[in-house]
Amino acid sequence: MTSTPTAGPTAGAAPAPAAPAPAAWLPVAAVAVTLVLWASAFVAIRHLGEDFSPGALSLGRLLVGALCLGVVALSRGLPRPTGREWVSIVAIGVLWYGVYNVALNEGERRIDAGTASMLIQVSPVLIALLAAVFLAERFTGFLALGLALAFAGVGLIGWSTSDDPEHDALGVVLCLVSAVVYSISVILQKPLMARIGAVHLTWLACTVGAIACLPWLGTLLSEAGDAPASSIWWVVYLGVFPTAIAFSTYAYALKTMTASSLGVTTYLVPPITILLGLVFLDEVPPAMAYAGGVLALVGVAVARRKPKVVVADDSPQPA
């Protein structure tokens, strides 16, 4: 058997085949899965508010999520982030998986699931602004107008809850805290996607979040012992689906889309949450909050528009 020469490239050599691009529908499907599962999380958190305190619920959810993600991630090899990447991963884990969950869990003890999901939607405004500053993403006129409309809708939601005796101002503030740390985490995560796979990154950040929530381990064990079996399974659901699966699909979508474009798609979460809340919790947001939700969705439609690109034609023109 003769060996093939390993000479350098020649003029007649065929170029190496490029890696196949992912199917166009995959990022869209990833976003859809994320939105539905995150919407269900708002309802599950609201439902579990009577059985688990905010810190304990966060720890239980993250432990399950980290375990599920670890099985998949380690089967694909052991990631080796650099020191600088570890700083970002720890920050994401503490902020997005730790602070976000604890603040949201406490907030949903004070306001309904639909309103909480709408308040979180201030985050795309912050994501777009931060992406323009730190990621050099284009901040178009359509994006600016759409985000302004969406932000006005969120403001209307907040105003509609201010005089409602069943809603707590602290709950609104806590949801806004969750929105802020979520926005910062997306900006930190975007550059990491160039080198670290979605599953590995999600597993590492989720594990960091679980470690950050370990002070509530004793509370979790105590409350789990008193909780009904159905509530235990809801915690498992939160860990497997809205955490392990949804955060992975979101990370994949973030790898193929700009942070600002992906951020505005989350405005579709509130209507899904409101529908699920009506079906499973028999609760709905205040009437005026719906107007804010519609305004936010109009903002999404505007922000998703792309400016027309005019291509100059340098070819000779007929006389």
N, C-alpha and C positions, 0 to 999 in steps of 0.2 A: 504494500500500500504506500503510495507516495503522499507526502505532506503538501499542503497548499502553501505557497510562498506567502510571507507576511509583509510584503512590500507596502510602502506607503500608498496613498490614494493616487490614482492616475486619471488622466482626462476621461478615459472610457469607463471608469468604475461607476457602478450604480450607487447612488446615495443610500445611506442606511435608512430603513423605514422609520418614520416618525412614530412616536407612541400614539395610539389611537386616542382621540379626544373623547371625553365622556359624552354619552347621549344627551341631547339638549333637554330632555324631559327630566333627567335625574336631579338637577338642582331644584327644579320646580316641585318635584315630588318630595324632596328633602324638606323644603320650606313648608309644604302642606302638612306633612307629618308633624313637624315641629309645632306649627300653629294649633293644630287640633289637640295635641297632647299637652301643650302648655295651657290651653284654655281649660282642659279637664283638670289640670292641677289647681287652678283657682277654686274650682268647685270642691275638690277633694280636701283642700286645706281648710276651707270654710266648714265643711262637714266634720272635720277632725278637731275643730277648735275646742269642743267640750271634753275630749278625751286626752289630748296631748297639749302641753304647754309649748310655746314657740320654739325654744331651744331644743327640747327633747324631740319634737317633730322634725326639726331640721337635721339633728344627728341621726335619727332613725332612717330618714329618707336618704341621706348621704352615705350611710354605711351600706345600705342595700345597693345603691347606685354604684359605689366604688367597687363592691364585690363583683357585680355583674360586668362592669366595664373591665375590671382586672382580668377576668377569665378570657375575654375577647382580646384585650390589648396584649397580654403576655403571650398569647398564641401566635402573635405576629412579631415577636421579638421584643427585646428590652430597649426602650428609648434611652438616648443619651443626650439630654439637653446640656447646653453650655451653661457656664455660671450666670451669664446675663439672662439667658432664657429661663433659668430657674427662678430668678428674681421676678420675672413677669408671671411665671406659672404660680408661684406662691401668692403674689398679689391677686391674681384672678381667683385662686381658690378661696382666699380669705374674703375677698369682696363679693364676688358673684355667687359663690356657693355657701359662704358663711353668712356675712352681713345681709345679703339680699334675702336669703331664706328666713332668717330670724326676724328681720324687719317686716317682711311680707306676712309671715305667719301671725305676728302680733297685730299688724294692721287689719288683717281679715277677721280678727276677733271683734273688731270695732265697726267695720263697714262690710257691705255685702260683696260677693265675689265679682259681680259685674262691674260695680263701681271701682273696685280695686284694680281690675284688669284695665279699665279705661284710664285710670290715673297713672299706671305704669307706662302708658303710651307717650308720656313726655320724653321718654328715653330716645326715640328716633331723632328728636330735635337736637339733643345733646350729642348723639352719635354723629350726625351729619356735620355739626359744627366742629367736633373734635377730629373727625376724619379729614376735614378740609385743612385743619391746622397741622395735624401730626402725620397724616398719611398722604397728604398732597392729592386727595381726591377732589374732583371737580365739583364745585358748588354752583350749580346752574340756577338760572332765574326761576325755572319751574320748581326746582327743589326748594328754593327759598320761599316761594309763594305757598307751595303745598305744606311745608312745615309750619309756616305762619298760620295757615288755616287750621291745621291739625292741633297746633298748640292752643289756638283760641277755643277749639272744641274741648280740649282737656280743661282749660280754664272754666268753661261753662259747666263742665261736669263737677268740678270742685265747688263752684258757686252754688250749684243745685243741691249739694249735700250740706251746705253750711247751716241751714235752718231746720234740718231734718233731725228730730229728737232721737232717731234710731241710728244716727251716724255720729262719729266722734272725730273732732278735728285732729286729734293725735293719730288716728288711723289714716287720715289723708296724708299727714306729714310722713308717716312711716312708709307708705307706699311710694311717696316721692323720693325718699332715701333709697329705696330699692331701685328706683329708676336711675338714679344718679350712679350708683355703684355698678349697675348693669351696663350703663353706657361706657364708663371708664374701662370696664373689663373687655368689652367688644374691641375697643381700640387697642388694648394691650394684646389681645388674642390674634388679631388680624396678621401682624408680621410673623407670628410663630407658625402660621399655617404653611409657610413656604418650606419649612424643613421638618416639622413634626406632624405626623398623621392625626386626623381628627379624633380617632378613638384613643390614641395614646395621650393626646393633649387633654381630652375630656377626663380620662381616668386619673391623670396626675392632678389636675385641678380639683376634681371631686374628692380625691383622697386628702388633699390639703384642707379642703373645706370640712371634711369629716373630722380631721385632727383638730381643727380650730374649734369645733363644736363639742369636743370630748368633755369639757367641764359639765355638760348636761347628761353624762352617761348614767349617773345614779338616778336622776329624775326620770330618764327614759325607762330604765328597768322598773322603777316603781310604778310609773303610769301604765306601762305595757302590761304589768301584772293585774291591774284593775280594769283595763280596757276590754271591751267585747272583742271576740275573734274577728268580727267584720271590720273593726277599726284597724286591727293589726294588718289585715290584708290590704286595707286602703293605704297604709304606710308602705307596704311592699310595692303596691302599684305605683306610688309616687317615686319610689326609688328606681324601679325598672323602666317605666314608660316615660313620664315627663322628665326624668333625670338622665338615666343611662341612654335611652334611645333618642329622646328629643334633643338633648345637648349635643349628641354626636351628629345627628342630621343637621343641626344648626351650624356646627363647626364645618361640616362638609360644604354646606351652602355658602358659608362665609369664605371658603377657599375659592369658590367659583364666581362670587358676586362681590361688588363693592360693599363696604360696611354701611354706607348711607342708604344704598338701594335696598339692602336686606333689612335694615332697621325699620324702614317705613312699612314693610310688609306686615310687621307685627301689629299694625293697626287693625288687622282682620281678627285678632284674638278676642277683643271685647264682644262683638256680636255673637261669636261662637260661645263665649263664656256665659253671656246673658241667656242664650237659649238653653244651655246645659243647666244653669242655675234655676231656671224656671221649671225644667223637667225634674231635676233631682232634689232641689232644695225648696221649691215653691216660693222663691223670692226674686224680686226684680229691683233694679235701681230706681231712684226717684224719677218722676216723669221728665223733668227738664234735662236730666242726664242723657236721655235718648237724643235730644237735639244736639248735644255736644258730641255724642258718638257719631251721628250722621255727618256733622261738620268735620270731624276727624277723618272719616272715610273719604270725604270729598278731597281733603288734603292729600290723602294717599294717592288718589287718582291723578291729581295735579302733579305731585312730586315724582310720580313714576314716568311722566312724559319726558321725552328726550328732545332737545332742540334739534331742528333740522340742520344738517351739515351741507353747506353749499360747496360743491367741488368745482374748482375752476377748470375750464376746458381750454387748453392751449393749442388745440388743433386748428388748422386753417379754417376760416369760416367762408361759406359761399358768398360771392359778391351780390 
